[in-house]
Amino acid sequence: MDLADTVRVDVAIQHRTRAWQTVEVDLGPTSTTTIDLVEPTIAGLHEMGVPVTSPIRCITLSEQVAQKLHACTAPNTSSTRARDVLDILLIESLGQLDYSAALVAARRVFQERGTHDFPPDFIVPVLWRPELEALAAQLGFPFSSAAEIERMFRETVGRIATSREPQWLVSVIQ
């Protein structure tokens, strides 16, 4: 949340006066063009009788990838951004990454924040390596060495950077 109008809050969820779970929620502005309407699939809420608004307005995965990509590659990035590398790889591995939409979002995010260029030149900081390896093993990634994670991340960034902008956007720009 470096250089952004965003705040991360811990939301403690209780059920019948008993603590159930605490989740981190990032709150911040978004434009109406960068949202998806998502049906909640949190296990246990419906069964406990907890009313859940449906659908929930969430930023698109492409926007989320762009923001995470900017945050984890920014100069002087904090060590808490290491997990963003794996988040991006996870989104891609699930087949949920729209490279063209991520390219558009990344160009916009990097331009708005103005701290470094897109595509970023990225080397995994030495301090991140143990955390990345532990998280990758914990999440069951098919690779868990920091060198392999870095290679896969660079390839993912390359696929985003070399994708083609959506045709509808090209026609709007012309």
C-alpha positions in Angstrom: 0.0 0.0 0.0 3.0 2.1 -0.6 2.0 5.5 -2.1 -1.7 4.6 -2.5 -4.9 5.7 -0.9 -5.4 2.3 0.7 -5.5 1.1 4.2 -5.2 -2.5 5.5 -7.4 -3.3 8.4 -7.8 -6.5 10.5 -11.5 -7.5 10.7 -12.3 -9.8 13.6 -15.2 -12.0 12.8 -17.3 -13.3 15.7 -20.1 -15.8 15.8 -22.5 -15.7 18.8 -20.0 -13.7 20.8 -17.1 -16.2 20.1 -14.1 -15.2 18.0 -14.1 -17.1 14.8 -11.5 -15.7 12.5 -9.5 -12.5 11.8 -8.9 -11.5 8.1 -7.0 -8.7 6.6 -9.0 -6.4 4.3 -7.5 -3.8 2.1 -9.8 -0.8 1.6 -9.3 1.9 -1.0 -10.7 3.7 -4.0 -11.3 2.1 -7.3 -12.9 3.1 -10.5 -16.1 1.4 -11.6 -14.2 -0.1 -14.6 -11.9 -2.1 -12.4 -14.4 -4.1 -10.4 -15.8 -7.6 -10.6 -19.0 -8.7 -8.9 -18.1 -11.8 -7.0 -20.3 -14.4 -5.3 -18.9 -15.1 -1.9 -17.7 -18.7 -1.4 -16.4 -18.5 2.2 -17.0 -21.9 3.8 -19.1 -21.9 6.9 -20.7 -18.5 6.8 -24.0 -19.6 5.3 -24.1 -22.7 7.6 -23.7 -20.4 10.6 -26.5 -18.2 9.5 -24.2 -15.2 8.8 -25.9 -12.9 6.2 -23.5 -12.2 3.4 -24.2 -9.5 0.8 -24.1 -11.0 -2.7 -22.5 -10.2 -5.0 -19.5 -8.4 -3.5 -17.7 -5.6 -5.4 -14.0 -6.6 -5.7 -11.2 -5.2 -7.8 -10.5 -7.3 -10.9 -7.7 -9.9 -10.7 -5.9 -8.0 -13.4 -6.0 -4.8 -11.3 -4.9 -6.8 -8.2 -2.0 -8.3 -10.2 -1.0 -4.9 -11.4 -1.0 -3.4 -7.9 0.9 -6.4 -6.4 3.4 -6.3 -9.3 4.0 -2.6 -8.6 4.3 -3.0 -4.9 6.7 -6.0 -4.9 9.0 -4.5 -7.5 9.1 -0.9 -6.2 12.4 0.6 -5.0 13.0 0.0 -1.3 10.1 -2.4 -1.0 9.4 -3.8 2.4 9.9 -7.4 3.2 6.2 -7.8 3.6 5.7 -7.7 -0.2 7.5 -11.1 -0.8 4.2 -12.9 -0.7 2.9 -10.8 -3.6 5.3 -12.6 -5.9 3.7 -16.0 -5.0 0.2 -14.4 -5.2 0.8 -13.4 -8.8 2.2 -16.9 -9.6 -0.8 -18.5 -7.9 -3.3 -16.4 -9.9 -1.5 -17.4 -13.1 -1.2 -21.1 -12.2 -5.0 -21.2 -11.6 -5.5 -20.0 -15.2 -7.1 -16.8 -13.9 -4.6 -14.2 -15.3 -5.8 -12.2 -18.3 -2.5 -11.0 -19.6 -3.9 -8.3 -21.8 -6.1 -6.8 -19.1 -3.1 -7.1 -16.7 -0.9 -5.2 -19.2 -3.4 -2.3 -19.4 -3.8 -2.2 -15.6 0.0 -2.4 -15.0 0.8 0.4 -17.4 -1.8 2.6 -15.6 -0.8 1.7 -12.1 2.9 2.2 -12.8 2.3 5.5 -14.5 0.0 6.7 -11.7 2.4 5.8 -8.9 5.5 7.0 -10.8 8.1 5.2 -8.8 9.6 2.9 -11.4 9.0 1.8 -15.0 6.9 -1.0 -16.4 8.0 -3.7 -17.1 10.1 -3.7 -14.0 13.6 -5.3 -13.8 13.3 -7.5 -10.8 15.8 -9.5 -8.7 14.4 -11.2 -5.6 15.9 -9.5 -2.5 18.2 -11.9 -0.5 16.0 -11.3 2.6 12.9 -12.6 0.8 14.4 -15.9 -0.3 13.7 -17.9 2.9 10.2 -16.6 3.2 9.4 -17.3 -0.5 10.8 -20.9 -0.2 8.8 -21.5 3.0 5.6 -20.1 1.6 6.0 -22.0 -1.7 6.4 -25.3 0.2 3.5 -24.5 2.5 1.2 -23.7 -0.5 2.3 -26.8 -2.4 3.9 -25.0 -5.3 5.5 -27.4 -7.8 8.8 -25.5 -7.3 10.1 -24.1 -4.1 13.6 -22.8 -4.6 14.0 -19.0 -4.6 15.9 -19.2 -7.9 13.0 -21.1 -9.5 10.4 -18.7 -8.1 12.4 -15.7 -9.4 12.6 -17.3 -12.9 8.9 -18.1 -13.0 8.0 -14.6 -11.8 10.2 -13.0 -14.5 8.6 -15.2 -17.1 5.1 -14.2 -15.9 6.0 -10.5 -16.0 7.4 -11.1 -19.5 4.1 -12.7 -20.6 2.2 -9.7 -19.2 4.6 -7.1 -20.8 4.5 -8.8 -24.2 0.8 -9.5 -24.4 -1.4 -7.5 -26.8 -3.8 -4.8 -25.5 -7.4 -5.8 -25.9 -8.9 -4.9 -29.3 -11.6 -2.7 -27.8 -8.9 -0.6 -26.2 -6.8 -0.3 -29.4 -9.9 1.0 -31.2 -10.7 3.5 -28.5 -7.1 4.9 -28.5 -7.1 5.3 -32.3 
